[in-house]
Amino acid sequence: DLAGNVSTKTITFSVNRFGSVYSFDEDLKSIDGKFVQKEKDVIVTETNVDNLKPESITIKVTKNGTPTDLVKGKDFTLTETGGKGKWSQYTYVVKKDLFAGDGRYTVTIYSEDAAGNINENIDETKKAEISFGIDKTKPVIVPIDIESGEQYPVDNKDVTISIKDNLVLGGAAIYLNDKKVEHQENGENFTFTIPNSNEKQEVKIVAVDAAGNELTKGVNELIVSTNFLVRWYNNTPLFAGSLG
């Protein structure tokens, strides 16, 4: 003032318009958005200019559309660093045991910070949605109208194979006598044609799901022929009886 007295006051404040940002560890990056065979801990770090309100922090795990609230200390751990003028960081470790069963999973993290921002990793602007699938089960292959050792007295045998997976089927290949053949797909049904032959034929089906589980099934010693002599010769009991 005019008498020369000086007063000094320091005010510390933060400007926090956008709330939290989220970062994933390498293991989470490797499974996010994918189907995998092995579950891993979900480790996420939330960074905010301000402290989060502890009572506001909520984590949900949704499996096949059914959400479950997680319990701190039991289902996940939380480590806090920073604060006191530094950016606050919160590292969540969601235990992998929660993802042991086959299914589609999403993880949602909710918090409120000291500036009043509501933070959710599923917010599109955060670009931090967590979703993945765990699939430890191989596909199922069911030949509908062919069977090993059977004979079919037709010129061409139309065949249907049912191939399904508990989550997502990645693809399938069909081989006739060790050569890949073209097929048509209609939902879970895969169709193709076996031409006639004087020799026994073999079909092999290979199916793999989105997580990499693979199954191979064979249908062997098929006879597709209208030639009676071919079918008689390849019918072992009948042929042997005839010789007797």
C-alpha positions as MATLAB code, in Angstrom:
seq = 'DLAGNVSTKTITFSVNRFGSVYSFDEDLKSIDGKFVQKEKDVIVTETNVDNLKPESITIKVTKNGTPTDLVKGKDFTLTETGGKGKWSQYTYVVKKDLFAGDGRYTVTIYSEDAAGNINENIDETKKAEISFGIDKTKPVIVPIDIESGEQYPVDNKDVTISIKDNLVLGGAAIYLNDKKVEHQENGENFTFTIPNSNEKQEVKIVAVDAAGNELTKGVNELIVSTNFLVRWYNNTPLFAGSLG';
ca = [
       0.000    0.000    0.000;
       1.075    3.670    0.036;
       2.780    3.083    3.396;
       4.936    0.326    1.876;
       3.244   -2.698    3.469;
       3.318   -5.777    1.175;
       1.076   -8.817    1.385;
       1.642  -11.929   -0.723;
      -0.742  -14.855   -1.193;
      -0.325  -17.882   -3.443;
      -3.421  -19.632   -4.795;
      -3.140  -23.119   -6.299;
      -5.936  -24.276   -8.586;
      -6.555  -26.669  -11.434;
      -8.436  -26.379  -14.687;
     -10.106  -29.694  -15.429;
     -12.493  -29.589  -18.368;
     -12.129  -33.107  -19.730;
     -11.791  -35.363  -16.695;
      -9.884  -38.633  -16.802;
      -7.902  -40.361  -19.500;
      -7.310  -44.112  -19.520;
      -4.346  -46.227  -20.565;
      -4.042  -50.027  -20.937;
      -1.105  -52.272  -20.087;
       0.357  -54.501  -22.830;
      -1.580  -57.620  -21.813;
      -4.889  -55.792  -22.061;
      -3.908  -54.298  -25.411;
      -3.217  -57.828  -26.676;
      -6.761  -59.083  -25.921;
      -8.946  -55.982  -26.202;
     -11.458  -56.362  -29.010;
     -10.435  -59.982  -29.654;
     -11.432  -63.542  -28.824;
      -8.696  -65.397  -26.955;
      -8.233  -68.756  -25.269;
      -6.582  -67.598  -22.035;
      -7.787  -65.030  -19.516;
      -5.488  -62.305  -18.171;
      -5.628  -59.628  -15.487;
      -7.226  -56.441  -16.776;
      -4.903  -53.581  -15.810;
      -6.030  -50.004  -16.485;
      -4.528  -46.685  -15.348;
      -6.820  -43.677  -14.934;
      -5.090  -40.281  -14.958;
      -6.775  -37.077  -13.817;
      -5.679  -33.508  -13.052;
      -7.513  -33.780   -9.721;
      -8.137  -36.450   -7.136;
     -11.055  -38.806   -7.619;
     -13.777  -39.084   -5.029;
     -13.028  -42.499   -3.474;
     -16.658  -43.363   -2.814;
     -17.546  -42.753   -6.461;
     -15.214  -45.347   -7.975;
     -17.177  -48.267   -9.411;
     -16.132  -51.153  -11.655;
     -18.592  -53.450  -13.427;
     -17.899  -56.598  -15.408;
     -20.566  -57.645  -17.875;
     -20.575  -61.247  -19.078;
     -22.874  -62.109  -21.973;
     -25.008  -59.072  -21.166;
     -25.259  -59.648  -17.392;
     -23.494  -56.954  -15.293;
     -21.824  -57.556  -11.910;
     -20.510  -54.917   -9.493;
     -16.969  -55.697   -8.379;
     -15.769  -55.493   -4.793;
     -12.530  -53.635   -4.076;
      -9.952  -55.889   -2.466;
     -11.791  -59.039   -3.521;
     -12.314  -58.641   -7.247;
      -9.870  -55.832   -7.998;
      -7.069  -53.834   -6.417;
      -6.536  -50.075   -6.635;
      -3.224  -48.246   -6.324;
      -3.137  -44.435   -6.154;
      -0.149  -42.176   -6.908;
       0.341  -38.442   -7.467;
      -1.823  -35.724   -5.967;
      -0.565  -32.743   -3.941;
      -0.052  -30.606   -7.008;
       0.737  -33.518   -9.319;
      -1.602  -35.342  -11.642;
      -3.401  -38.196   -9.891;
      -3.073  -41.722  -11.228;
      -5.199  -44.711  -10.262;
      -4.167  -48.190  -11.386;
      -6.881  -50.847  -11.353;
      -6.046  -54.560  -11.511;
      -9.155  -56.653  -12.181;
      -8.392  -60.277  -11.348;
      -8.297  -62.722  -14.235;
     -10.334  -65.309  -12.298;
     -13.422  -63.246  -13.176;
     -12.881  -64.107  -16.847;
     -12.241  -67.835  -16.478;
     -15.454  -68.989  -18.179;
     -16.253  -68.839  -21.884;
     -18.127  -65.676  -22.777;
     -18.117  -62.099  -24.014;
     -16.870  -59.586  -21.451;
     -16.892  -55.824  -21.031;
     -15.297  -53.859  -18.189;
     -16.730  -50.483  -17.176;
     -14.926  -48.025  -14.887;
     -16.857  -45.097  -13.372;
     -15.560  -42.228  -11.218;
     -16.153  -38.600  -10.273;
     -13.305  -36.123   -9.763;
     -12.923  -33.117   -7.498;
     -13.838  -30.765  -10.357;
     -17.210  -32.483  -10.754;
     -16.474  -34.371  -13.971;
     -18.148  -37.737  -14.396;
     -15.689  -40.197  -15.912;
     -16.482  -43.444  -17.711;
     -14.147  -45.429  -19.925;
     -17.108  -46.334  -22.171;
     -17.506  -42.659  -23.117;
     -16.819  -42.525  -26.868;
     -14.563  -39.503  -26.456;
     -12.262  -41.490  -24.143;
     -11.647  -44.234  -26.719;
     -11.047  -46.685  -23.883;
     -13.820  -49.273  -24.117;
     -12.753  -52.682  -22.832;
     -14.359  -55.717  -24.456;
     -13.076  -59.176  -25.308;
     -14.145  -62.795  -25.498;
     -12.775  -65.861  -23.750;
     -13.262  -69.091  -25.692;
     -11.574  -72.330  -24.628;
     -14.011  -74.631  -26.439;
     -13.435  -76.141  -29.880;
     -16.105  -75.887  -32.583;
     -18.585  -78.737  -33.120;
     -18.703  -80.572  -36.471;
     -21.677  -82.815  -37.306;
     -21.947  -84.544  -40.719;
     -25.666  -84.519  -41.478;
     -26.064  -86.968  -44.335;
     -22.810  -88.924  -44.713;
     -21.270  -91.586  -42.518;
     -17.978  -93.444  -42.607;
     -18.142  -96.761  -44.462;
     -21.466  -96.026  -46.163;
     -22.359  -96.431  -49.837;
     -24.486  -94.004  -51.842;
     -25.844  -95.237  -55.211;
     -25.991  -91.814  -56.908;
     -23.957  -90.017  -59.528;
     -23.289  -87.066  -57.236;
     -23.842  -86.925  -53.498;
     -24.922  -83.570  -52.058;
     -23.582  -83.288  -48.529;
     -24.446  -81.025  -45.597;
     -22.123  -80.510  -42.646;
     -23.257  -78.628  -39.537;
     -20.476  -76.538  -37.994;
     -21.106  -74.358  -34.960;
     -19.191  -72.636  -32.191;
     -20.239  -71.497  -28.733;
     -19.163  -67.912  -29.553;
     -17.840  -66.995  -33.014;
     -16.761  -69.378  -35.752;
     -13.666  -68.117  -37.533;
     -13.932  -70.295  -40.632;
     -13.974  -73.803  -42.054;
     -12.347  -75.762  -44.864;
     -13.518  -79.009  -46.468;
     -11.211  -81.490  -48.177;
     -12.205  -84.345  -50.463;
      -9.457  -86.919  -50.920;
      -6.946  -84.398  -49.482;
      -7.928  -81.694  -51.972;
      -9.762  -78.588  -50.801;
     -13.225  -78.257  -52.322;
     -15.563  -75.311  -52.721;
     -18.555  -75.170  -50.418;
     -21.582  -72.994  -49.726;
     -22.519  -71.608  -46.329;
     -26.025  -71.039  -44.994;
     -25.863  -70.211  -41.307;
     -24.380  -73.240  -39.579;
     -24.818  -75.494  -42.630;
     -21.940  -76.053  -45.038;
     -22.809  -77.864  -48.267;
     -20.740  -79.389  -51.061;
     -20.931  -82.237  -53.587;
     -19.051  -85.534  -53.778;
     -18.798  -86.811  -57.374;
     -19.059  -90.507  -58.213;
     -15.938  -92.619  -58.201;
     -14.897  -96.247  -58.489;
     -12.678  -95.736  -55.446;
     -13.418  -95.176  -51.797;
     -13.360  -91.483  -50.904;
     -12.522  -89.509  -47.769;
     -13.820  -86.206  -46.445;
     -11.974  -84.047  -43.925;
     -13.490  -80.992  -42.268;
     -11.342  -78.436  -40.446;
     -13.048  -75.748  -38.358;
     -11.445  -72.950  -36.338;
     -13.128  -70.373  -34.129;
     -12.279  -66.716  -33.588;
     -10.090  -67.591  -30.583;
      -8.000  -70.072  -32.591;
      -9.501  -73.321  -31.249;
      -9.356  -75.876  -34.062;
     -11.132  -79.188  -34.682;
     -10.664  -81.708  -37.489;
     -13.176  -84.437  -38.283;
     -12.955  -87.130  -40.943;
     -15.548  -89.232  -42.742;
     -13.798  -92.161  -44.385;
     -14.350  -95.033  -46.841;
     -17.281  -93.480  -48.665;
     -18.573  -95.036  -51.872;
     -20.475  -92.764  -54.252;
     -21.326  -94.799  -57.363;
     -24.247  -96.209  -59.319;
     -22.044  -99.091  -60.483;
     -23.332 -102.217  -58.760;
     -20.035 -104.056  -59.167;
     -18.116 -101.225  -57.467;
     -20.516 -101.203  -54.542;
     -20.532 -105.001  -54.327;
     -16.735 -105.229  -54.391;
     -16.380 -102.566  -51.701;
     -19.035 -104.112  -49.446;
     -16.653 -106.334  -47.513;
     -19.204 -108.629  -45.789;
     -21.269 -109.071  -48.966;
     -18.178 -109.611  -51.120;
     -16.711 -112.152  -48.686;
     -20.064 -113.957  -48.456;
     -20.300 -114.117  -52.227;
     -16.861 -115.682  -52.445;
     -17.845 -118.212  -49.827;
];
